[in-house]
Amino acid sequence: MNPPADTASSAASSAAGGLPAAPAPEGQRQLLQALLLEARQAREARDAAAEREALERARLLAPADAGVALALAAACLAAGDAPAALAHAGAAARTQPLWQASALQAQACQRLGRADEAAAHLRSLLADAGTPATRRGAALRELADLQLNAFGDARAAALALDEAARGQPALALQAALAALVADLYEGTRRGVDIAAGFAALAGQLGVPREGEGPARAPRAPGARPRIGLVSAQFCASPVGFLTLGALRALAREADLIFFDRGAKADWARTEFLALAHRWVSCRALDAATLRRLLLAADLDALIDLGGWTDPEALAAVASRPARRQLKWVGGQSLSTGLRCFDGFIADARQVPPAAAGLYSEPVLHARHGYVTYTAPPYAPALARAAAQLPAPAARPSAGVYALVSNPAKISTHTARALEKLKPRRLVLVDQRWRHEGTRQAARRRLGALMDVAEFVTPANHPDYLQALAALDASFVDTAPYAMGLTAIELRLLGKALHCVPRSPTALMCERHGVAHLGARRFDHHAELGAQLLAWSLG
């Protein structure tokens, strides 16, 4: 849900004559028009510095002209100067309230991490009767992104996307997906019904669910296998922490081709780059173009690491561009609903035999656990703990409980489990708790429990790990969508986890916490790498 690119051009067009300006002497008006022309020519020549300079001169010449202020705000935003963009867009709004100003203010606030203000500006834009229908739809998508990823309110995100889809039918699949995700987080539907919902959604991807790619010659004897991996999360993410170790082992036996759908640069991305036989940047490609790239790579196997978090990539994979296809970490809360996969990599704790009927893919059971853990360079103690799991610490303080998952996972089911524990203190740990919108959304689910809540908002992952290590509390698993990576890190820190037993027929995402709690080790990189190779070769 990325902000659209049309706001800057709309603002610049407005400055070129779309908005009324205050009367000015003829000579001043001519100079203003010359500066706006100069700015437009600089923009067309992609000379951002020259465009901004011309608009700043125009702003000095016509300080009350809202159009000039908007164009300057757009130029600043395009140049990455969000504070200046916010200031100029605010000045334009004070002169003449316009939807363009609200749009620019929202985008600037998002870049500055000010989610509450961004949401307020988007709501102002949506309340403006002059907002074009296409921009209204874009604003609803931006608001949905904030609701889900900043405020942890999956239902509000789904409602915003549903409204957007009513004006733009092309968004129907995205809206249906958001509604299923909300049901998944809230537990408002049975797991079997949610799985059926995803299977039905898979039929809307625009490709044959059981389609085969063109016939290709088998791999030459002695040639190294070519294994593709597609994801937007080749970085410090669950994909990074939980796959990197096994992929290091796999890279010794096969040529790994990474199809990178993301852009985040960090230590984990550097590690993935070091493993790559070839690295293909394909962040903005549509399904058809990505499919052609995958076919051209002549892959013996393709491992999807995105699932429904990246529907375009999933649609490309669904057309079966590789000889063998596997689903692994990344959007792996439950079955994709597709039949293009030769295996869904799990283990007997995550997907017991009794739950196999919930999966359209053949379930593959890793011997020692379907993931390993690679510790970040700033937490060497976790690397040692992955090899020899520490015993849980002494009993934590009575009555002190902590929720450290994504706030979106804190459902009314989680609240009921907490109420039975009767906490005297409830510590909520996540960067998103700094937003008022996150706290408001949580109060609707947690109710009076918020009266004993206190908030810890670590700035980054190192701070997060330090906060968990220092916290004297019992850590409560969320339901129905359980802790994943967080459960592993808490185990490695020797923390006490309070996990409610889950049914053997529960969805994989419902069993994450319990299953990771039962793991004996997280350093079996070589063993898992060998299984990945065997599964890739069939």
Buried (B, 14 or more C-beta within 10 A) or exposed (E): BEBBEBBBEBBBBBBBEBBEBEEBEEEEBEBBEEBBEBBBEBBEEEBBEBBBBBBBBBBEBBEEBBBBBBBBBBBBBBBEBBEBBBBBBBBBBEBBEBBBBBBBBBBBBBBBEBBBBBBBBBBBBBEBEEBEEEBBBBBBBBBBBBBBBBBBBBBBBBBBBBBBBEEBEEBBBBBBBBBBBBBBBBBBBEBEEBBBBBBEBBEEBEBEBEEEBEEEEEBEEEEEBBBBBBBBBBBBBBBBBBBBBBBBBBBEBBBBBBBBBBEBEBEBBEBBEEBBEEBBEBEEBEBEEBBEBBBEBBBBBBBBBBBBBBBBBBBBBBBBBBBBBBBBBBBBBBBBBBBBBBBBBBBBBBBBEEBBEBBBBEBBBBEBBBBBBBBBEEBEBBBEBBEEBEEBEEEBEEBBBBBBBBBBBBBBBBBEBBEEBEBEBBBBBBBBBBBEBBBEBBBEBBEEBBEBBEBBBBEEBEEBBEBBBEBEBBBBBBBBBBBBBBBBBBBBBBBBBBBBEBEEBBBBBBBBBBBBBBBEBBBBBBBBBBBBBEBBBE
